[in-house]
Structures are given as structure tokens and as C-alpha cells.
Amino acid sequence: MPLPYRVILTDEAKEERRALSPRPRRDVKFELRKLSEGTERPNVVPLEGIPDTWRVRVNRLRIIFELEEAERIIRVTRIRPRKTAYEGIERPPRGGR
């Protein structure tokens, strides 16, 4: 059995979760519980070029989180619709452009 993770939501992520309607909020809660259990999740993908930052898809929403593997912590930074989930996330420049 995998070791559990502690899930921490930033204040911004808490506000975003609170603003969701009941069904999406329940779906997000379910996904966060699954992440905390440390089980393999096929819809969890690392963000390209951003170390230790991942996203999980929950219907039209994206949960963006930082993974602190050594401390077994998942720090959720955003819970937003796909359209706005990645706004303002810094990615390193590609190929020296």
C-alpha cells in the first residue's frame, strides 16, 4: 500500500474550491482524496518545464499542485477551469528564443 500524502490548499485554491457549485466541488474533493492516498492516477501529468508541478484533470477543471515528495506533501495552488488554469504560470523559454 502506498504511503499517504498530506494535501494542503493555498488560500487562493481554497477560495476557488469554495466558489464551485456542489457537483464540481464534490468531484474535486474525491480527486484530492485519491491524490492523498498516493495511488496511481492516469490523469495526473507533470507540467512541462516546471519542476515538481503537476496537474490533474477533473472534468473541465484542472487542479494544479506542487509535489514535495520527500515530505509527502501535495500543495494545491489552483483549482480552475482549463481555460484559465495555466494563466501566469512561468515556463522557461524554449530553445533560446
FISE-448491 format. One record per residue (C-alpha): residue in one letter; x negated, z negated, y. Coordinates in nm, 3 decimals. Layout:
REM residues N
REC   r         X         Z         Y
REC   A         X         Z         Y
...
END
This chain:
REM residues 97
REC   r         X         Z         Y
REC   M     0.000     0.000     0.000
REC   P    -0.144     0.096     0.342
REC   L    -0.231    -0.169     0.596
REC   P     0.026    -0.205     0.877
REC   Y    -0.036    -0.119     1.242
REC   R     0.077    -0.316     1.544
REC   V     0.284    -0.090     1.773
REC   I     0.257    -0.161     2.145
REC   L     0.457     0.028     2.406
REC   T     0.329     0.066     2.761
REC   D     0.573    -0.029     3.037
REC   E     0.634     0.341     3.101
REC   A     0.713     0.406     2.734
REC   K     0.948     0.106     2.728
REC   E     1.138     0.248     3.026
REC   E     1.155     0.590     2.867
REC   R     1.289     0.443     2.542
REC   R     1.542     0.231     2.730
REC   A     1.672     0.542     2.910
REC   L     1.753     0.722     2.584
REC   S     2.105     0.746     2.453
REC   P     2.180     0.542     2.139
REC   R     2.111     0.805     1.871
REC   P     1.770     0.920     2.000
REC   R     1.675     0.555     2.065
REC   R     1.759     0.474     1.702
REC   D     1.557     0.774     1.580
REC   V     1.258     0.665     1.789
REC   K     1.286     0.309     1.656
REC   F     1.290     0.442     1.299
REC   E     0.982     0.659     1.362
REC   L     0.790     0.373     1.525
REC   R     0.868     0.153     1.226
REC   K     0.737     0.422     0.991
REC   L     0.420     0.455     1.200
REC   S     0.369     0.079     1.191
REC   E     0.384     0.087     0.812
REC   G     0.083     0.319     0.807
REC   T     0.247     0.571     0.577
REC   E     0.156     0.939     0.593
REC   R     0.382     1.123     0.834
REC   P     0.379     1.505     0.825
REC   N     0.494     1.536     1.187
REC   V     0.207     1.326     1.328
REC   V    -0.052     1.556     1.486
REC   P    -0.367     1.483     1.689
REC   L    -0.367     1.619     2.044
REC   E    -0.630     1.887     2.065
REC   G    -0.936     1.786     2.265
REC   I    -0.815     1.434     2.339
REC   P    -0.984     1.178     2.114
REC   D    -0.770     0.916     1.941
REC   T    -0.448     1.054     2.094
REC   W    -0.164     1.172     1.874
REC   R     0.193     1.287     1.893
REC   V     0.487     1.254     1.663
REC   R     0.792     1.475     1.685
REC   V     1.134     1.310     1.681
REC   N     1.389     1.590     1.715
REC   R     1.341     1.718     2.073
REC   L     1.137     1.416     2.176
REC   R     0.765     1.356     2.148
REC   I     0.608     1.015     2.110
REC   I     0.254     1.025     2.247
REC   F     0.027     0.745     2.133
REC   E    -0.331     0.630     2.119
REC   L    -0.464     0.511     1.788
REC   E    -0.708     0.221     1.776
REC   E    -0.796     0.244     1.409
REC   A    -1.041    -0.050     1.396
REC   E    -0.784    -0.289     1.548
REC   R    -0.490    -0.126     1.364
REC   I    -0.305    -0.071     1.692
REC   I    -0.078     0.215     1.795
REC   R    -0.037     0.218     2.174
REC   V     0.265     0.431     2.269
REC   T     0.218     0.583     2.614
REC   R     0.513     0.824     2.635
REC   I     0.850     0.894     2.479
REC   R     0.970     1.214     2.641
REC   P     1.136     1.546     2.574
REC   R     0.891     1.811     2.458
REC   K     0.927     1.994     2.790
REC   T     0.767     1.709     2.989
REC   A     0.578     1.513     2.724
REC   Y     0.237     1.665     2.796
REC   E     0.250     1.679     3.177
REC   G    -0.053     1.515     3.333
REC   I    -0.242     1.464     3.009
REC   E    -0.601     1.563     3.075
REC   R    -0.762     1.800     2.831
REC   P    -1.125     1.902     2.855
REC   P    -1.188     2.258     2.980
REC   R    -1.217     2.526     2.712
REC   G    -1.533     2.729     2.667
REC   G    -1.688     2.659     3.007
REC   R    -1.414     2.825     3.213
END
